[in-house]
């Protein structure tokens, strides 16, 4: 068969419209996987979500780990040393199939990201819902930890580290004010 006739039949023969549409969808799908924002134009015009997104990672994958540290203030106003929360577990083979405890790690990571986003905007995160959730999470960790004496309050810090890359020094991103261990219940939540 003549190559020119083959190409002509591909574009004009029976089923040509289907072949052209399939080829266009394939090229658009491959282009849309590229991380450059210029390649996202096809997806923006895709009203019916026909162009799949097969990226294996988030659009902006996390390149650092967050570590959470706290220190407590006792009734004598003595401050403890900083203690790191151990959120990340050593991975087991079974977790390749079922890893429900990863949800806690991911939730705390997302809450921390929201707090840091508020800080980058110049806002005080202390009264924000993400801050209150993280403070309550740390408060629970302190209550559940062994050898806890009378704790009056605590302070926490968020530190960013490059994971297994030891060449980069950890960076302290945020240090909270002291939080009461037993905060007062807001009036609207108190029983009448």
C-alpha positions in Angstrom: 0.0 0.0 0.0 1.2 3.5 -0.9 2.1 5.5 2.2 0.4 8.6 0.8 -2.8 6.6 0.2 -2.6 5.2 3.8 -2.4 8.7 5.3 -5.2 10.0 3.0 -7.4 7.1 4.0 -6.7 7.8 7.7 -8.1 11.3 7.3 -10.8 10.7 4.8 -11.8 7.1 4.8 -14.6 5.4 6.9 -14.2 6.2 10.6 -11.9 9.2 10.0 -13.8 11.4 12.4 -13.4 8.9 15.2 -9.7 8.4 14.5 -9.1 12.1 14.4 -11.1 12.7 17.6 -9.2 9.9 19.3 -5.8 11.2 18.1 -6.8 14.7 19.3 -7.8 13.4 22.7 -4.6 11.4 23.1 -2.4 14.3 22.2 -4.4 16.6 24.5 -4.2 14.1 27.4 -0.5 13.7 27.0 0.1 17.4 26.8 -2.1 18.0 29.9 0.1 15.8 32.0 3.0 18.2 31.6 3.7 20.3 34.8 4.0 23.6 32.9 0.9 25.8 33.4 0.8 26.5 29.6 -0.3 22.9 29.0 -3.3 23.3 31.3 -5.2 25.4 28.7 -6.8 22.3 27.2 -8.1 21.2 30.6 -9.5 24.7 31.3 -11.6 24.5 28.1 -12.7 20.9 28.8 -16.3 21.5 29.9 -17.2 17.8 30.2 -14.0 16.6 31.9 -13.0 14.4 29.0 -9.3 15.0 29.5 -8.0 12.8 32.3 -5.5 13.9 34.8 -3.0 11.1 35.4 -0.5 12.9 37.4 0.8 10.6 40.2 1.5 13.5 42.6 -0.2 16.6 43.7 0.2 19.6 41.4 2.7 21.0 44.0 4.0 17.9 45.8 5.3 18.3 49.3 9.1 18.4 49.3 9.5 18.8 53.1 8.2 17.2 56.2 6.7 19.1 59.1 7.7 18.2 62.6 5.6 19.2 65.6 7.2 19.9 68.9 5.7 21.0 72.2 6.9 22.0 75.6 4.8 22.2 78.7 4.4 24.7 81.5 3.8 23.2 85.0 2.1 24.7 88.0 5.4 26.1 89.2 5.9 27.8 85.9 8.8 25.6 85.0 9.1 24.8 81.2 9.9 21.4 80.0 12.3 20.6 77.2 10.9 20.5 73.6 9.3 17.1 72.9 8.7 16.0 69.3 5.3 14.4 68.5 5.9 11.1 66.7 3.2 11.2 64.0 5.0 9.4 61.2 5.1 5.6 61.8 7.7 3.2 60.3 6.1 1.8 57.2 5.0 -1.9 57.0 4.4 -4.0 53.9 0.7 -4.3 54.8 0.3 -0.5 54.5 0.8 -0.8 50.7 -2.7 -2.1 50.7 -4.4 -0.5 53.7 -3.0 2.5 55.5 -5.9 4.1 57.4 -3.6 5.7 60.0 -2.0 7.8 57.3 -5.2 9.9 57.4 -4.1 11.4 60.7 -0.7 12.3 59.3 -2.3 13.9 56.2 -4.9 15.8 58.2 -2.3 17.3 60.5 -0.1 18.2 57.5 -3.0 19.9 55.8 -4.0 21.8 58.9 -0.4 22.9 59.3 -0.3 24.1 55.7 -3.4 26.2 56.3 -1.9 27.8 59.4 1.3 28.6 57.5 -0.7 30.0 54.6 -2.4 32.4 57.0 1.0 33.4 58.4 2.4 34.0 54.9 -0.5 36.5 54.4 0.6 38.3 57.5 -2.4 37.1 59.6 -2.3 35.9 63.2 -3.4 32.3 63.0 -4.2 32.0 66.7 -8.0 32.3 66.5 -8.4 30.4 63.2 -10.1 27.0 63.0 -6.9 25.2 61.8 -5.0 26.6 64.7 -7.6 25.6 67.2 -7.8 22.1 65.7 -4.0 21.7 65.8 -3.8 23.0 69.4 -6.5 20.6 70.5 -4.7 17.7 68.7 -1.5 18.5 70.6 -3.4 19.0 73.9 -4.8 15.5 73.5 -1.3 14.1 72.7 -0.1 15.7 75.9 -3.0 14.3 78.0 -2.4 10.8 76.5 1.4 10.8 77.1 2.8 9.0 80.1 4.6 10.8 83.0 2.6 14.0 82.6 2.6 15.9 85.9 0.3 18.9 86.5 0.5 20.7 83.2 -0.8 24.3 83.2 -0.2 25.0 79.6 1.9 24.2 76.5 3.5 25.8 73.6 4.1 24.2 70.2 6.4 24.8 67.3 6.3 23.7 63.6 9.6 22.8 62.1 10.2 22.1 58.4 12.9 19.5 57.5 13.9 18.0 54.2 13.2 14.5 55.3 16.1 12.2 54.4 18.2 15.0 53.0 20.6 15.8 55.8 22.3 18.6 53.9 19.5 21.0 54.7 19.1 22.3 58.2 15.6 22.2 59.8 13.8 25.5 59.9 11.5 26.7 62.6 8.4 28.1 60.8 6.1 28.9 63.7 6.2 29.0 67.5 2.8 29.5 69.2 2.0 31.4 72.3 1.4 29.4 75.4 -2.0 27.6 75.3 -4.0 26.8 78.4 -4.2 23.0 79.1 -7.8 23.4 80.2 -9.1 26.3 78.2 -12.3 28.0 79.3 -15.4 26.9 77.5 -17.0 29.7 75.5 -20.3 31.0 76.9 -22.3 29.9 73.9 -21.2 26.2 74.5 -21.9 26.2 78.2 -25.0 24.4 79.4 -27.8 26.7 80.4 
